[in-house]
C-alpha cells in the first residue's frame, strides 16, 4: 500500500460557476487581459535569457495583485518548459525534418486564465445558514468580486471537504469564461453577431492524500491497447483468466480533426498566411484534450466496475523512434497522443485509488491471446496460424488488450512469456464498440462516461 498526494481540478463545462452578489464583471475581464500581457512578456523575456526572478520584476503591474502575477508567470514558464522538453526530444531524433516544435507565441491576443492562490487571489468559505460556498476573487488591488459558487454537487462536495477537513486542502485556482454569442441589432451591418464574456468558471485544485494498493495485489487485470483509432479495454480475472468485460472506444475523430487542421494550415501558408498555425494549433489541441479527458474518464470508470482492479499499459517508450515510414505516415503516427492519454488515465486512477502498471509491448498485436502463437492481422481481425489452437480469429485490438493484461499476470508471477502455451480462455465474448460522437436524433449514444463504461461489463 502506497500513500501519495493527489490533486484534482474541476473542468468545464461542469466546473463551478459564479453567482454574483457584489463587484463588477469588467474587473474580471480586465484582469484576464492583463494576465495575457504578463504571459506574453514572460515568454518574450524567457527567450531573451532572463531568469524567473528578473522576469517577475520586469512584468510587475500596479493594477495587478503581486501574488496573482507570480502565479501567471509560473503558468507561462510551465508552457516554456514543455516546449523545451519537446525541442530536446526533437533534437534527439534521426529525422529532424519532421515536426519541429514551435516556441510559445508571444503576441497572442485575448484573455488569459487568471491564476490565483487560495486566501490571496481568491478565498472560499462555507456558509452554514445558506448551505452555499461563498467566494471572494481579487482581480485588482482593493477591488473584490463576491458571490457564491454553482456547479455539480460532487464538485461542490469536494470543495466543502477541503474547507472542513484537515486532510484536504485547496490549491491554485484558474478563472476562465466561456464566450456567448449575441445578436447585435445596433450594428451598421444589420443581422451580425458578436461575442462577449459569458459564464465565468473557477477551476479549483483540491488536494488530499490517498492510499493506492500495489499492482501485484490486484484481483482484476484491465489491459489497455491504444492505436490511432481505437482504445480497447479487456478485464481479466487474475485467478481464472476469465474475461469479465471488454470495450472498444472509437476516437477516430481526433485523427480526422488533425488532418483537417493540417490541410487548412498548409493551404493558408501556401498563400502567405504563416501565422495561421497558432490559432488552428490551439483549436486542435483543445479538441484533442477534450476527447482524451472523456476517454480517460471512461477507462477509469470501466475499471471501477470490477473488484480491486489494476490498469495495465504497454510500455511505448521509443515507439516513435521505431516508426519510420514516409512523411505522411510519420506525421500521422508521431502525433498520436499516447503519453498524454496515459498520463490523464494515471492521475484519474490514482485519485480513485486504482494502481497502474506498465508491461512490455513486443508482439502484443501479433500473438494469439489463447496459445501465444504468432499470427497476423487482417484489417481489424486477428488470425491465429496455429492449427491446434481453438481460436481461429478474434478482434485484433481486443486480442492485443488481452495480451497486455496477461503480461501483467506473468510479470508478477515470474513466468516467462515465451514458455507458456495456454494463456486465457479459448473463446472470447462479443466486442462492444462505442463511439464518443454521433449526429442526428436517431443515434443511440450513451449520455455519460459511466453509461459507456457499463456497456463493456459482462452480465451473468
Secondary structure, DSSP 8 states (H G I E B T S, - for coil): -EEEEEEEE--TTSSEEEEEEES-HHHHHHHHHHHHHHHHHHHHHHHTT--HHHHHHHT--TTS-HHHHHHHHHHHHHHHHHHHHHHHHHHTSS-TTS-------S---S---EEE-BTTTEEEEEETTTTEEEEEEEEETTEEEEEEEE--HHHHHHHHHHHH-TTEEEEEEEEEEEEEEEEESSSSSTTEEEEEEEEEEEEEEEEEEEEE--GGG-SEEEEEEE-SSEEEEEEEETTT--EEEEEEEE-HHHHHHHHHHHHHHHHHHHTT-TTHHHHHHHHHHHHHHHHHHHHHHHHHHHHTTSSSEEEEEE--TTHHHH----HHHHHHHHT--HHHHHHHHHHHHHHTT-EEEEE--TTTTTB-TTT--B-EEETTEEE---TT-S--EEEHHHHHHHHHHHHHHHHHHT--GGG-S--S-S-----EEEES---STT----SSHHHHHHTTB---
